[in-house]
Every structure is written in C-alpha cells, then in structure tokens.
Amino acid sequence: MKKPISALIAAVFLSAALPAAAHLPPPQTKAGSEEGRLKQAEADINAGRGDAAVKALLPLAEAGDAEAQALLGKAYYLGRGVEKDEQKALFWDKKAAENGSLRGMNNLGVMYHEGRGGLAKDFAEGTKWIRRAAEKGYAVSQRNMGAAYEEGKGVERDEAQAALWYRKAAEQGDALSQSALGTLYFDGKGVAQDDKQAFAWYEKAAKQGNTIAQNNLGFMYGAGRGVAQNLAESLKWYKKAAAQNNATAQYNIGVIYAKGTGVKPDQKQAAQWYEKAAAQGHVRALRALSVRYSLGEGVDKDEKRGIELLTQTAEQGDTLAQTVLGGRYLTGSGVKQDKEEAVKWLTRAAEKGDVRAARLLSTAYRDGFVVEKDDGKAVYWLEKAAQLGQAQAQYDLALRYRQGKGVPKDMAQAVKWYRKAAEQGRADAQYNLAVAYRAGDGVAKDDAQAVEWLRKAAEQETSFSVLAQHELGFMYLRGNILPKDPKQAAYWLDKASRHGYVRAKKKLAAMSVAGEGVEKDDARAAELLRDAAEAGDADSRLILGLAYKNGFLTLPKDWQQAEYWLRKALEQGRSEADPYLQDIEKAKRKQ
C-alpha cells in the first residue's frame, strides 16, 4: 500500500532543488519591497512565468543577493524563463550557498548527489552542504538528510537518524517528511513500530495534499490500522489521492470495486480505475487489466489486448507477468506457441529470482516440452529453484543426487537438500532424512536424529507420513531404538492403518489377537485382516482363509470364503495354502 521509500527518496532529491512547500517560512527574511520581489519571483517560477522572474532576479543576484542567486539557480535548473542550463544553475547555487543561502546550500548538495551541472556524483560532498542548511533549520534539507540516512548516501545508513531528521522537518510542517516519518512508524524502522503514530503523521501530510500520505491513509482506514476501520473514509482518501493522479490509489480503488469492499461490487468501475492507473504504467494495474481483458471481466473480452497489457507489464520488469507470459508462450494459451518467447520471458523472471519460472524451465527441459530435452539445463534450473527456497525443487534435487540422475550420485548432497526441504515441513523429505540418519548414508548415523525427523513426518497427513507412522510404531513394538511400548506402538500403527497402510493393519491385527497394547479383540483383528486381504496382501489372505476354514477370529466356518481367500494366497505364491485347499476338497467330497 505504501510507495517504496526508495521511490520517495528519489522524488525528494529530484524535487529538492525546488523551494520548500508554500506553508514553510522562507529561510531568511528581508524587509520591504525586496522581500516582496523575491516572493513574487518564486511564485512566478512555480507558476511557469519564468521570464518575469528572471528579469526581477538577475540584477539582485548580480548584486550579491543570496536568495535571488538561489532562485535564479532554480530557474536555470528547471528552464523557466531561461533556457535550461544546469551549469548556470550550478554557478548560481554555488554563489548562493557561499553567500549563506540555506536554499542554495541545499540545492548545491542535491546537485552533488545527482551529478548535475557537470559535477561528478559525490554523496559525501552533497550531504555536507545539505547538512549545513539542515542544522540551521531549513526543512527541505532536514528532509533530505533523513533521506540520506535512510539510503546511506554520503553517510552510513542509519534509520534512527533518518527518523530524527524527518521529524525535525515534519514538525515544521513539511508534508513529504510527515509522510516519510509515518512510513517509518508503519514499518518499525528507526522507531518502534506504532500504527497510531503512523496514522497521525500520514493524516498531517494527507491534509496538506500529499498524495502518498492520502493513499496510505486510505489503507489505514481500510485495514483498521492505527484507527477504527472505516471503509467510507478509506475510499474517500484513496479518491483524494487518485484525483491528483496517484496511480497506486487509482489501483486501490479498482481493487475496492472489484472485491466490493464497502461498496457494491462493480467490475466495470474496477476496470475503469485499473485503466487510469495502467495509463501511468502502474504494474499491478496493468497485470490486473490484462487478466480482465483475457476473461472479459468488466470489459469486452479481448485476448489480444490482454496479451498486449501482459507484455507491457513484463517489459517493465514485473517477474510475475514475465512468468505468466512465458508460461503462455510455452503452452500456447492465448498466443501462438513459441519456444523462443517462452524461454526468453521465463529466463528473465528466473534470473531475477522467480522460483515459478525456474521450475517451469526445469520441467520443460526435463520433459522436452516445447524445448529440446536437456537434462543439464533441467538440473541447472531445478537447482536455481532449490536455491531460491522452493521445497519441492529441493526435494526433487535431493532425489537426483540420491539416484545420480543428471548429477553425480552423492548422498551427502542428497541429505543437504532433503534437510532444506524437511525444514520447510515436507514430510517426504523428513522421512527420507530420517532414513539417511538411521542408515548413516550421506551423514553420520544418528538414531536420535532419525527418530526426531520420523516424528515430524509422522505428525503430518501425507503418504510419507504413513511410512513414518508405521516405522515409529514398529520401533515401539520391537523396542528397537525406542523403548518397547506396546501402547505407543498401537497408537502409531493405528494412525498408519487408518490411512490404509497394509503392513500397519497386519501388525495391529496381531496385536488385537494378543491383546498387546490394545484390548484383545478378535473381531477387530478379523476386520483389519479383511482390509489387508482386500488390498492384496498375501499373508492376510492366507490367515483370513484359515480363519474361515476353522471358524476363529469370530468368523463362522465358511468353506466357500475359506477356499476363495486361500486360492488368492496360493495365486500369489503362498504354497502353504495348498494343503488347506486340498483338505477343503476332501471334506466337500465326503458331503
């Protein structure tokens, strides 16, 4: 919701050569008609009537009037009333500064910061001149000192000092400083985070017409930050900023109408506000508008226009747009499938750290989708995605190192990437890391670490969680690594069993027959065996067949059921079933 501080600072420096806001007192006062002539000259420059201003200022400047020199420097800097000439602007600003003009000192400092008028950029020298004026109370310079400390220009970066200087200017009524100080409070940078203070400073700046503060005030009211939530006030302040062409505010109003936040949803209104912001190059508005044209939401559907806007957004460096555009060219969605365009946009996004783009490239090269299959490039982009922190990519890279697929087989590297994915909560990585610790494969054998990672995996609900649950249950059942504890064994085996894990069902059935860790329950044992048998487990089919043959585990004698399950077991290679099947045949012949 906030304009980035770096953007604010750029605006501060670019405008710093301009005079202080109209509400500020002039840096020096003069008596009588001379003071009036200077004020009128400044007003003429601000209003674009530079010719009259220069005529009035030139004789005063040549006579050594420092304020006239500073204003003449401004006229040359802006090219108002005279041809724009930064060297002449520098000439007059130097004279003004040397003659004690606070405005001149500030403007000279800005020219050093920006490398204007033929000067080499020199942040230290620029900040020196700005500080001179700031220490004498010149609000614009105090604001610029705040920006210098925030960005570390000519001084060591120090957000507390930035807050101090912004406060000095803000207390003099400087709207830009009030807005900047509000943002420091909002972010908790250089000051303790305080939404109420942020709101208070934004409000002061907003009431002076500062569009950044007006937009931010709209956010504060909308979110109920530092003030009771008031959606009507939120929209009011967004509209004040939007009326002054603040693109972010225009975008935010579009979002309000799109979502119906405090207003009746109106997709046409949303699109109109997005259009206003997009016309100023607002990236998120361009992206939102692209989607709307592609879907025909609030506008007539126009796939071509949607792609044009998406391309425009991508060309501004928006990584999400680059990824989406690359994906579209990859799949031919709304555009003609184009390998070169797909690779171009996905590569741009991936090189700037977009993990989705890196993953798309890796998958495309792995599968030979649109692009020529290239395992080397697949691994390169997979590693890029893994390094960017995507857990799935980290896990897949670990598998490649374990299997030696596209990379040298290396269990130490596999463990490294399993660990990274495991630390992000992936149960499959946690389970495999536990297996590595238990086997001492790629890492020193460590049963305690194995158990810790098994527990983490077991506490989740995935297919690998089931393996971990079974493994923990078996450890408790056998007293292997963990102390023997039938109740804990039954707890974990039951969890795995409820997810359909056959091996857990078999063990739990045996425990139910023996009353080990659970109450003795033959009916429960039979139920578990049936589940396992129906899932194709040969052992369970053999035992279930015998139970029906002999009538135990609460099951009735049923030769038809017995024959069915024993034959299934025999078909799976359980030769023990054959004698029992022969017994059933003999018994049938006697009937």
Secondary structure, DSSP 8 states (H G I E B T S, - for coil): ----HHHHHHHHHHHTTS---TTS--SS---HHHHHHHHHHHHHHHHT-HHHHHHHHHHHHHTT-HHHHHHHHHHHHHTSSS---HHHHHHHHHHHHHTT-HHHHHHHHHHHHHT-TT----HHHHHHHHHHHHHTT-HHHHHHHHHHHHHTSSS---HHHHHHHHHHHHHTT-HHHHHHHHHHHHHTSSS---HHHHHHHHHHHHHTT-HHHHHHHHHHHHHTSSS---HHHHHHHHHHHHHTT-HHHHHHHHHHHHHTSSS---HHHHHHHHHHHHHTT-HHHHHHHHHHHHHTSSS---HHHHHHHHHHHHHTT-HHHHHHHHHHHHHTSSS---HHHHHHHHHHHHHTT-HHHHHHHHHHHHHTSSS---HHHHHHHHHHHHHTT-HHHHHHHHHHHHHTSSS---HHHHHHHHHHHHHTT-HHHHHHHHHHHHHTSSS---HHHHHHHHHHHHTS-SHHHHHHHHHHHHHHHHTSSS---HHHHHHHHHHHHHTT-HHHHHHHHHHHHHTSSS---HHHHHHHHHHHHHTT-HHHHHHHHHHHHHT-TT----HHHHHHHHHHHHHTT-TTHHHHHHHHHHHHHH-
